């Protein structure tokens, strides 16, 4: 069986991208989607729940990126933990991509060209993260099962 190793630079590039999405997330919510004004229309508890979930998303994106930078080799070592963690990250981003293309297209982003370019670039990042971590997961799983 031919084994294709995932290059470290690809994992690190994906990691930087994940951290970028966490950093840019507040700007997108505030400027592109006017999220904070929409949130004010909710009851106070629901406002806090929505904000909390927003922080979870931001924290997970940044954490997955940081883990990928700090533990690049460990994410490729075919251990049970590598299988579990790369599977989790792959499922997270694959779920994001499915949600993005299943539900979000019915919503309009502002018509500015910069936002349309941003939408294309962000979707490209999300698909890339999904593919990188599916590749890592499958590689780890096959290596783990082959031990």
N, C-alpha and C positions, 0 to 999 in steps of 0.2 A: 504494500500500500504506500502510495506517495504521500509524504508528509510535507506540508507547506507551513513553515514557521511564520508566525505573525511578527513583523518587524517592530522593534521597540519604538522607532520614530513614529509609527502609525498610532500606537497606543498613546504615546505622549502628545501627539497632535490632537487625538481625540480627547485627551485629558484637558488640554488647554481650551479646546472648544467647549467642553462641559463647564469649565470654570467661567468661561466667557458668558455662557448663557445665564449663569447665576448672577454675574455682575450686571448684565444688561437687562435682566428681568424687571427690576423696578422702573427703569426708563420705559420699557415696552408697556407695562401696566399703566403708568401715569400718562405718558405722552401719546402713545398710539391708541390705547383703548379707553382712556379716561376712566380707568377702573375705580379710582378712589371716589369719584362722584357717584358712580353706580352703587358702590358699597354703602355710601351714606343713606341710600334708600331702604336698606335692610334694617331689621330690628337690631338693637345693640349686640345681643348674643350672636346673631347670625353674622354681623359685621366682624366680630372677633374670630369666629370660626373660619370665615373666608380669608381673613388676614393670616391666621395660623396656617391654613393649608398653603397659602402663597409662600409663607416662610419655609414650610416643609419642602416644597418644590425647589425653592432657591437653595436650601441647605443640602438637599440630596444631590442636585446638579453639581454644586461646588465640591461636596464630599466625594462623589464618584470620581471627579476630576483629580482631586488631591490624592486619593487612594491610587489612582492609575499612575500618577507621576511618582509617588513615593514607593510604590510596590510593583513596578512594571514587571520585573522578573517573576515575582511571586504570583502574579496573575496569569502566568504562562506555565507554571510548574506541575500541572496535572494532578495536584492534590485534591482531596475532597473539598477543602475550603476554596480553592481556586475554581472548582466546578460550581460551587454554590454561589460565590460572589459574582463571577462572570455571568452566571445564569440569571441572577437577580438584576444585574445592570442591563443585560440584554433584554430581559422581560420588561423592565422599566421603560427603556427607550423604544422598544417595539410597541408597547402599549401606548406610548406618547404618539408615535407615528400613526398608529391605527386610529386613535382618537382624533388626531389632527386632521386626517383626511376623511374621516367618517362624519364628524360633527362640526368642525370649525369652518368648512367651506361655506356653510349657509350663513355665516356672519361676514359682514363687510369690514375690511380695514379701511382707514382713510385712503383716499384716492391719490395721495402724493406719491410721486415716483420713488422717492427714497424708501417709503414704507413698503411698496410693492417689491423693490429689490431686497429689502430686509426680510420680507416674508419668504422669498425664494431662498435666500442664503440661510435663514434659520431652519427651514424645512430640509435643506440639503445637509445641514449639520445634524439634525435629528435622525435622518435616514442613515447618515454616516456612522453615528454613535451606535445605532441599532445593528448595522452590519458588522462593525468592528467587534462588538461584544458578542454577537451571535457566533462569529468566527472564533473568538477566544473560547467561548463556552463549548462549542463543538470540539475544538482542539483539545481542551482540557478533559472533556467527557470521554473522548476516544482514548486519550492517554491514560486516564484514570481506570477505565474499564480494561485497558490492555495490560495493566500492571500484573 
